[in-house]
Amino acid sequence: MTNATTLALLRQRDDLVAQIAFERAAITQNGASLRRLSRMIDKVRDGIHYLKSHPETLLLPVVITVVARPWRLLTVAISGFGLWRMAQSWRRRILS
């Protein structure tokens, strides 16, 4: 090999090494953000699993609402029933 070829290969290798370092830094940065997202998803999944294995936990807010504000619960139930009836009538109109 000639000196010119050797120098060209060395420059090319240096460029490739620099590019590899840049790409590794980018992968590391992306990996950190994915790790945070993965931890958050794991916490949500664990919470859902907990609620599935302890459904009585969901009764506490309902009991508190019934005891503290029974009229509020009745209002929510009436409005929810009204929304359901409205959705049913729209569905009948759309499908007819």
C-alpha angles and dihedrals in degrees: 000000000000126000092250092054092047092050091048091051091048091051091047091050091049090050091050092048090051091048091049091051091050092049092048090053090050092049090049092051093048090046091055092054091046090051091055091049091047091052091051092049090049091053091051091047091049090049092051090047090051092050091049092052094041106036091161087076089072091057094065097075090046092050092047090050093048092049099040103035114011092163091054090055090049090050092051091048092050093048091046090051089049091051090049092051091048091050090049092052091048090049091051090050093048095046095044 
